[in-house]
Amino acid sequence: MQVLLFTLVGIALYFFADWVLRTIERLHGSPLPYRNVIYFVIILCLALLSFELLQQFASIETAL
């Protein structure tokens, strides 16, 4: 069950990071240089944060 949850969150993060990057580019007015690096940083930060929260939630759930 946990693997399925992590997979679904990863897929959602992929689309959310793409939306964030496109929003930043729209505000900037043109495509950003080093777009791939910026996308990687966005998805890395989101993944580390969300997967840590999921692990903490899972450990609390098993303790109950």
Number of C-alpha atoms within 10 A of each C-alpha: 6 10 8 9 12 16 12 12 15 17 11 11 18 16 12 15 21 15 12 14 20 17 12 14 15 12 10 10 9 10 13 14 9 8 12 11 9 14 16 13 12 18 20 14 11 17 18 11 11 16 15 12 12 16 13 11 12 12 11 10 9 7 7 5
